């Protein structure tokens, strides 16, 4: 391999920016796998053995991007030509190996485009690379694997597959006994709908937890914090206003946030702020919420933070003025009962 890479003539046949490490990885992997599976050294390589490894192990285990697979054919082809030119292998062996490479390459490239063909180790390794981490770093790998394992178990729970219960947080069913209005704006409270909203919020919380844009949230909060915050929020919005996430009204949503600020520990509001803002953006991104509603609900979080600052300010005013220029949030005429 060193002689091959130092030969300027044959190296011109390689893709641009090909490194010696990349060539060594491809050739050594091909050599070891053919010997392990077929007990053949390079002098006895066969077309079938080469094709088997390239469309199998190369796809499931090589830690390279899908685009990098296009470099394998020219690299291995040039290397086999080099071995023949130096009499390391016979010309007849070189010809059959070349046929194997040419036939296997398009199949290998096609298979490598589908991550379902990756093995567990490669799946984790590619996820680490995508996160900007070095799979060879044991500390980074250990931390990443803990988070990755939990995310995968939550993903399996969402998909209805068997999962490790200790890795997927399950909130309580307190919505059964949560005080609620009987009617609101012409609608009537129903246990079936309350149950549906409760389970819908659990699913939304889990979908949010495994979303690729939620890495920062996962790094800052425990799964139980976010799930509890979102489920409690969804249960309360239905119990008090008979609204589901898709129909949350900004004024009512602000009333809920104001109650949290006024009557619950600061940490509860911080959890709701973290999970709620991520959720609203996620619902917009996935087409479950309109742009107008998303903007209105995000404004309520700004207003609720302002209310929190007003409560803690030494220069309190008698009333809190919302930040946005729109009308103030008005409390419903009927006095609501907030109990936990």
N, C-alpha and C positions, 0 to 999 in steps of 0.2 A: 504493500500500500504506500509506503514511503517513497519507493522508487517510482511508482505510478504518479504520485502527486508532484514529484520533482521533475518529471518529464514534461517540458514545456509544450512539446508537440501534441501529446495525447491530452494534456490538460486544457488545450484550446477547445476540445470537444465538450467540455463540461459546461453546465449552466453558469451564468454569471454569479460571482460571489460565493461559489461553492467552497466550503472549508474542508481542511483535512479531517477534522473531527467528524463532519457529516459523512464523508466518504468512509472513514473507519467504522462508524456506527452501522452504515448500511451493509458493508461487506462482511464485517464480523458477525452481525446478526444473521445474515443469510447463511454464512458458513456454519455457525453454531446450530441454527435450527435445522438445516439439512442434515447435519451429522446426528443431531439428537433424534430426529424423526426417521431418517432413512439410512443412517450409518454410512454416509458417503462423504469422502473428502472432495475438494475441488477437482481433482484429476478424474473423478468418476461421477461428477454431477450429471443429472438427467434433466430433460425438459420438464417432466412431470414434477420432480422434486422442487425445482425452481418456481414453477407456477403455483404449487401448493403453498409454499411459504409466502410468496408475494401476495397472494389473494387471501391468505389466512392470517398468519401471525403479523405480517407487516400492517395489515388493516386494524387488527384488534389491539395491538400492543405498541407500535411505534409512536413515540411522543412527538409527533410533528403535525403541522397544520394540514388541512385538506389540500391546500394549494401546493404544499411542498411535495406531495406525491408525484407531481408532474416531473420532478427532477430525478426520480429514481431510475426511470428507463435510460436516459442518456448517461447517467453515472455508471450504472452496472454494465451497460453496453460498452462504454469506453474501457472499463476495467477488464472485462473479459477479453476485449481486443488486445489490451496490453499484456495480459497473461499469455495469450497465444503468441504474440510477437516475441516474448522473452522465453518461449518454450517451457513455461510453467505448466501449461496444459496442452494437450494435442489439439490440432485444428478441428478434428471431428467432434471433440467435446465442446469446443468453443462454438461451433455452429449450432449444435442442439441446445446449448444453454441460451444462445442468442434467440432462437425460436421461442424458447420458453419465456424469456423476458418480454419479447414483442407481443406474444399472445396474452400474457398475464397483465401487462401494464394497463390497458384500458379497463379491464375488469377490476383491477385493484383501485384505480382512480375513482371509478364509479362507486364502489363499495365504501371507499373512504369518505365520500360526501355525506353519508348517513351515520350519525353518531350512535344509532342503535346497534351498529356493527362493532362498536368499541367495547373492549373488556372493561371490568371494574377499575383496574389500576389506571388505564389510559383515561377513562372518564374523569377520574379524580385529578389526574395530572393535567389534563387539558383545562379543567375548571380552575386549577391553580394558576396556570399560565395566563388564562383570561383575566384573572384577578391581579395579575402583575406579580405573582409570587414564584419563587424558585422551588420546584418540586424536590430538589436535592437538599434543601435547607430543612433539617429535621425539626427545628423549633416551629418554623412557619408551617411545615406540613402537619405537625401535630395539632396546632391551633386550627388550621383550616379544616382538617378532617373532622374535628369535633362539630364544627358548624355545618360542614357538608353533610355529615351523617344525620344530624337533626333535620336539616332541610329536606333531605331525601325521604325520611320517614314521614314528615308532614306532607310531602308531595304524594306519597303512597296513600296516606289517609284521604287526601282530597280525591284521588283517583279511585277510591273504593277498594284498594288492594290491601293485603295483610301488612301490618306495620307494628313496630315496637311501641307499645303503649307508653312506656316511660319517656319516650322522646316526643310525644305529641300531647300537648296540654289540653285537658278537657275541662271547660268551665262548669260551674254548678248550674242547676236548673231553678235558680231563685225567681225567675220570671213567673213561675206558677203562683207565688204568693206576693208578688210585687203589687202594691196599691195602684189602682188604675181608674181612669174615668170610665163611665158607662157609655157616654156618647160625646162626640166632639165634631163640630161642623157637619152635622147630619150623618156621621158614621157611628157605628156601634162597635164596641170592643168585643172581640171574639177570641176565645182561647186557642182555636185552631190557627188563627192568624198570628197571635202572639208566639205560638210554638214555631210557626214557619219563619217569622222574623228572627227568632232566637237562633235557629239552625242556619239561617241565611247569613247572619252575622258571624257565626263560627266559621262558616265556609269562606266568607270574605276575608276574615282575619288570617286564615291559613293560606289563602291564595296570596294575600299581601305579604305574608311572612316568607314565602318561597320565591317571590318576584325578584328578578335580577336587579331591580333598582332599589331594593330594600336592604342592601348590605350594610349601609350605615346605621339603619334602624336596628338591625340584628346585633350590630356591634355595641350599641348603646343600651339596649333594653333586653330583658328576658322575654322569652316567648309568652310566658304567663302574664306578664305586665301588659303586653299589647293585646292579647286575646281578651283578657278580662276587661280592659278599657273599652274596646270596641263593642264587645257583646253587651256590657252594661249600658253603654250609650245607646245602642240599637233597641234594647229592651225598654229603656226609659222613654225614648222618643215615641215608641208605640203605646206604652202604658199611659202616657200623659197627653199625646196629641194624635194617636192612632195613625202615625206616619211610618212608612217604610223608608229605607235608604234612598230609593229612587224618587220619593215624594217629600223628603225632608224640606220644610219651609224655613227660610233663613231666620225669620223672626222667632219662630218656635225653637229653632236650633240654638239661637243666641240665649233664649230664656233658660234652656237646659244648661248651657255652659256657664251662665251667670249664677245659676243655682250651685253648680259644682264649685265655682270660685268662692261663693259665700258660705257654703255649708260643709265642704269636705276638705280633707288635708290637701296641701299644695301638691304633693306627689301625685294625687289622683288627677288633678288638672294637667300636670306635666305629661302623664301617660296618655291622657285623652288627646292632648295637643299633638304629641308625637304620632300616635297611631291614627288619629282622626285626619290630620293633614295628609299623611301618606295614603290613607284609604281614599279620600276624596280625589286625589290626583290619580290613583289607580283606577277608580271607577270611571273617571273621564277617559283615561288612556285606553281602557278596554271597552268603551262604548256604552257603559251602563249608566252614565250621567251626562247631561248636556253641559256645554261650555258655560252657559248662563248660570245654571244652578251651581256649578263648581265654583265660579267666581263669587257668587253670593255667599256660599257656605265658607269659603276661605276668608272672606271679609269678616264673618262672625268670629273667627278665631282671633283676628287682629283686634276686634272690639273687645273680646273677652280678656285678652292680654292687657288691653288698656284699662279695663275694669279692675283687673288684679293689681295693676300698678297704682290705680287711684285708691284702692282699699289700703294699700301699704304705704301710701305717701303721707308725710307729715303735714302736707298742705291740701287736705281733703276738701273737695267741693261738695255741695249738697247733692248734686246729681252728676252722673257720668255722661259725657257727650261722646257718642260713637265717632270713630275716626272718619268714616266715609260721609259724604255729603248727602247721602240718601236720608230718608226719614228715619227717625229714631225707632229702635225696637220697642214695640208696645206690648205690655203684658196683657194677656187675655183678661176679659172682665171678670170671669169666674175665677175665684181664688183656688189655686191648685194645692194639692197635698203632696209634699215631697218627703217621703219616708224611705228608710232603708232598714 
